[in-house]
C-alpha cells in the first residue's frame, strides 16, 4: 500500500501548516539508514515520524527508536504498522520536549525536517539535548548550502560557524522535490552532522559562543570591529593584537578564527 492509499484509507489530508511532505521513494529511505552510521547499540530519536515508513527501517537497524510526532491523526496508523517492541512513539511537539529525559549513548537524531522550523530544531538538539554521535537531517537544499558554506561566500554566516564549531557537516546526497508527496517547492539535501570528538569550543559554552557569533554577523555590511563594539572595548586594538585586519568583516573569517576571537574576548576587557 503506497502513501496515497494509506492516507485515503484513514481519511487524512496532509497539512501545509505542519510542513508535511512525505518521501515516497523507498530507495531514499533505505539510503538514509544505510549512510547514517547507526549501529545495533544505538538509540535513535526520529523527529516527525509521519506514517512511520522510515521509522520501521530505523528500528531494524537500531537498538531503540524514539519517534516524536505532533499530529495525533497518525496514531491509529502507528498502532497497526509500528508494532516493533523497540519503537516508542511520543505525541508531542519536539521543540517542547525535555531532551534530558532521552539521554542514551550512542545517540543519533534522524529527521525529515519541515523547512520552516529547521533552525529551531538544530538549536534544540545542539543547545538543549544530550551529546549525540550524529544527526542525519533532510533539509532544504539552500539550507544545506549554508551549513557547508566557505568563508567569503554568500551562504556563509552565523549558522555555518556555530554548527561547524561543534560538528563536522557532510552532505550525503541531494533529493529531488519529485520524491515527495506532496512535492515541495524546492529540492532537498540529506546532511550528516557528526559531533566532533573534541569540539572547538567547550560544550558548556555553546550558548555563549553562539551569541558571540550572532553579534559578529549582526550587520553583514559593517566591519567586524563595529559589530563587536557592544562587548569589546577598543575593538580595533583587539583585532590587531590577534593579527587580524581592523577592516575585516565577519564573513571573511574561518571557523577557527572565530574560535580564536571568542577565546580572546573572554579575557580582553579585563586585561585591556
C-alpha positions, 0 to 999 in steps of 0.5 A: 500500500503506497502513501496515497492509499494509506492516507485515503484509507484513514481519511487524512489530508496532509497539512501545509501548516505542519510542513508535511511532505512525505518521501515516497521513494523507498530507495531514499529511505533505505539510503538514509539508514544505510549512510547514517552510521547507526549501529545495533547499540544505538538509540535513535530519536526520529523527529516527525515520524509521519506514517512511520515508513522510515521509522520501521527501517530505523528500528531494524537497524537500531537498538531503540527508536524514539519517534516524536510526532505532533499530529495525533491523526497518525496514531491509529496508523502507528498502532497497526504498522509500528508494532516493533517492541523497540519503537516508542512513539511520543505525541508531542511537539519536539521543540517542547520536549525535555531532551534530558529525559532521552539521554542514551549513548550512542545517540543519533537524531534522524529527521525529515525536517519541515523547512520552516522550523529547521533552525529551531530544531538544530538549536534544540538538539545542539543547545538543549539535548544530550551529546549525540554521535550524529544527526542525519537531517533532510533539509532544504537544499539552500539550507544545506548550502549554508551549513557547508558554506566557505568563508567569503561566500554568500551562504556563509554566516552565523549558522555555518560557524556555530554548527561547524564549531561543534560538528563536522557537516557532510552532505550525503546526497541531494533529493529531488522535490519529485520524491515527495508527496506532496512535492515541495517547492524546492529540492532537498539535501540529506546532511550528516552532522557528526559531533566532533570528538573534541569540539572547538569550543567547550560544550558548556559554552555553546550558548555563549559562543553562539551569541558571540557569533550572532553579534559578529554577523549582526550587520553583514555590511559593517566591519567586524570591529563595529559589530563587536563594539557592544562587548569589546572595548577598543575593538580595533586594538583587539583585532590587531593584537590577534593579527587580524585586519581592523577592516575585516568583516565577519564573513571573511573569517574561518571557523577557527578564527572565530574560535580564536576571537571568542577565546580572546574576548573572554579575557580582553576587557579585563586585561585591556 
